[in-house]
Amino acid sequence: MKIAVIGGTGLIGSQVVNNLTVAGHEAVPHSKSTGVDVISGQGLDEAVAGADVVVNLTNSPTFDDASLAFFQTSMDNLLAAAGKAGVGHVVILSIVGTDQVPELDYYRAKALQENLLAAGLTPYSIVRATQFMEFVDAVLSWTADGNIVRLPATPIQPIAATDVAAAVAEVAAGAPLNGIRNIAGPEIFTLDELGRITLSHKGDHRTVVTDPTAGMFAAVKGDVLTDKDAHLAATRYTDWLS
Ligand SMILES: NC(=O)c1ccc[n+]([C@@H]2O[C@H](COP(=O)([O-])OP(=O)(O)OC[C@H]3O[C@@H](n4cnc5c(N)ncnc54)[C@H](OP(=O)(O)O)[C@@H]3O)[C@@H](O)[C@H]2O)c1
């Protein structure tokens, strides 16, 4: 199959292109740096022309309320281009529980992206992943202050980017789900515990202080970002750290 991967130069997109190519598909990466812009629409018609499947792995440059406009405009442009080209399947990567955290702009933006796709005319699949293991360092940096890192005890089920890419490639090569598939890592940690494991593994002597008000994940209620019934990936966090 010919599969256009928009955002195909990113963390997940580049691995999805690789996985699809190895599986024998003609996977073509596109992104802003290759001249395809989902916001202005530049190059988008050409990128999706002739594609059986379009995988959208673009990301907003910010997590604030500007991310709502990013996902609205990019999905409007992408679905219009896919419709004109007669694409048979559009795939996006979203977040487990994204519709359960309306306090966070970025999670509302991802829920909006899902709703736009589901309301469109093109058959679709939504893969929802839990937080990437690659994302943990950034989360620690947001609330670091000297020798202290403050983190809430929010339950998190981290998944390795390589496992996410394998799942997205598998869905892209299959029949449209016209629904959602949840994928998650094999273990659930509280975020403060995840921080302690991460710092200890790196020989970083800073202290993690449990603080229910610290950082973006403080807004998350209960265990909505985890799913024990998701398709569970193999990679464990400490193995990934090693
Ligand atoms: N972080 C998490 O834990 C998590 C969890 C679940 C789902 N997700 C979702 O996973 C998806 C992929 O994330 P990622 O980490 O792989 O992203 P990433 O590494 O930041 O890559 C983003 C990609 O989007 C492209 N891009 C950005 N703006 C664009 C534009 N205007 N037009 C065309 N291309 C544009 C970039 O292209 P350039 O080459 O031009 O930079 C790059 O290829 C995101 O939608 C995110 O919401 C993330």
The ligand as an SDF file (V2000), in Angstrom:
LIG
                    3D

 48 52  0  0  0  0  0  0  0  0999 V2000
    4.1800   12.6760   24.2440 N   0  0  0  0  0  0  0  0  0  0  0  0
    3.3370   11.7240   24.5880 C   0  0  0  0  0  0  0  0  0  0  0  0
    3.4950   11.1150   25.6440 O   0  0  0  0  0  0  0  0  0  0  0  0
    2.1800   11.3630   23.6660 C   0  0  0  0  0  0  0  0  0  0  0  0
    1.2710   10.3970   24.0810 C   0  0  0  0  0  0  0  0  0  0  0  0
    0.2480   10.0120   23.2160 C   0  0  0  0  0  0  0  0  0  0  0  0
    0.1330   10.6200   21.9550 C   0  0  0  0  0  0  0  0  0  0  0  0
    1.0430   11.5870   21.5520 N   0  0  0  0  0  0  0  0  0  0  0  0
    0.8880   12.1650   20.1880 C   0  0  0  0  0  0  0  0  0  0  0  0
    1.8720   11.6180   19.3260 O   0  0  0  0  0  0  0  0  0  0  0  0
    1.9520   12.4470   18.1620 C   0  0  0  0  0  0  0  0  0  0  0  0
    3.3920   12.4370   17.6440 C   0  0  0  0  0  0  0  0  0  0  0  0
    4.2490   12.9460   18.6600 O   0  0  0  0  0  0  0  0  0  0  0  0
    5.8340   12.9960   18.4760 P   0  0  0  0  0  0  0  0  0  0  0  0
    6.4220   13.0330   19.8400 O   0  0  0  0  0  0  0  0  0  0  0  0
    6.2940   11.9630   17.5110 O   0  0  0  0  0  0  0  0  0  0  0  0
    6.0150   14.4410   17.8050 O   0  0  0  0  0  0  0  0  0  0  0  0
    7.3830   15.1640   17.3470 P   0  0  0  0  0  0  0  0  0  0  0  0
    8.5680   14.2800   17.5330 O   0  0  0  0  0  0  0  0  0  0  0  0
    7.3660   16.5110   17.9770 O   0  0  0  0  0  0  0  0  0  0  0  0
    7.1760   15.3240   15.7630 O   0  0  0  0  0  0  0  0  0  0  0  0
    6.2230   16.2140   15.2690 C   0  0  0  0  0  0  0  0  0  0  0  0
    6.1670   16.0880   13.7600 C   0  0  0  0  0  0  0  0  0  0  0  0
    5.1750   17.0310   13.3060 O   0  0  0  0  0  0  0  0  0  0  0  0
    5.7380   17.7700   12.2450 C   0  0  0  0  0  0  0  0  0  0  0  0
    5.0780   19.0830   12.1700 N   0  0  0  0  0  0  0  0  0  0  0  0
    4.9370   20.0090   13.1630 C   0  0  0  0  0  0  0  0  0  0  0  0
    4.2480   21.0760   12.6890 N   0  0  0  0  0  0  0  0  0  0  0  0
    3.9250   20.7890   11.4010 C   0  0  0  0  0  0  0  0  0  0  0  0
    3.2260   21.4870   10.3850 C   0  0  0  0  0  0  0  0  0  0  0  0
    2.6900   22.7090   10.5810 N   0  0  0  0  0  0  0  0  0  0  0  0
    3.0870   20.9010    9.1670 N   0  0  0  0  0  0  0  0  0  0  0  0
    3.6300   19.6760    8.9260 C   0  0  0  0  0  0  0  0  0  0  0  0
    4.3280   18.9770    9.8310 N   0  0  0  0  0  0  0  0  0  0  0  0
    4.4650   19.5310   11.0700 C   0  0  0  0  0  0  0  0  0  0  0  0
    7.2230   17.8590   12.5470 C   0  0  0  0  0  0  0  0  0  0  0  0
    7.8890   18.1820   11.3460 O   0  0  0  0  0  0  0  0  0  0  0  0
    9.3420   18.8900   11.1810 P   0  0  0  0  0  0  0  0  0  0  0  0
   10.2100   17.8510   10.5740 O   0  0  0  0  0  0  0  0  0  0  0  0
    9.1180   19.9950   10.2550 O   0  0  0  0  0  0  0  0  0  0  0  0
    9.7750   19.3090   12.5600 O   0  0  0  0  0  0  0  0  0  0  0  0
    7.4810   16.4250   13.0370 C   0  0  0  0  0  0  0  0  0  0  0  0
    7.6170   15.5500   11.9210 O   0  0  0  0  0  0  0  0  0  0  0  0
    1.4070   13.8180   18.5930 C   0  0  0  0  0  0  0  0  0  0  0  0
    0.2240   14.0950   17.8650 O   0  0  0  0  0  0  0  0  0  0  0  0
    1.0850   13.6600   20.0780 C   0  0  0  0  0  0  0  0  0  0  0  0
   -0.0820   14.3220   20.4640 O   0  0  0  0  0  0  0  0  0  0  0  0
    2.0440   11.9520   22.3940 C   0  0  0  0  0  0  0  0  0  0  0  0
  1  2  1  0
  2  3  2  0
  2  4  1  0
  4  5  1  0
  4 48  2  0
  5  6  2  0
  6  7  1  0
  7  8  2  0
  8  9  1  0
  8 48  1  0
  9 10  1  0
  9 46  1  0
 10 11  1  0
 11 12  1  0
 11 44  1  0
 12 13  1  0
 13 14  1  0
 14 15  2  0
 14 16  1  0
 14 17  1  0
 17 18  1  0
 18 19  2  0
 18 20  1  0
 18 21  1  0
 21 22  1  0
 22 23  1  0
 23 24  1  0
 23 42  1  0
 24 25  1  0
 25 26  1  0
 25 36  1  0
 26 27  1  0
 26 35  1  0
 27 28  2  0
 28 29  1  0
 29 30  1  0
 29 35  2  0
 30 31  1  0
 30 32  2  0
 32 33  1  0
 33 34  2  0
 34 35  1  0
 36 37  1  0
 36 42  1  0
 37 38  1  0
 38 39  2  0
 38 40  1  0
 38 41  1  0
 42 43  1  0
 44 45  1  0
 44 46  1  0
 46 47  1  0
M  CHG  2   8   1  16  -1
M  END
$$$$
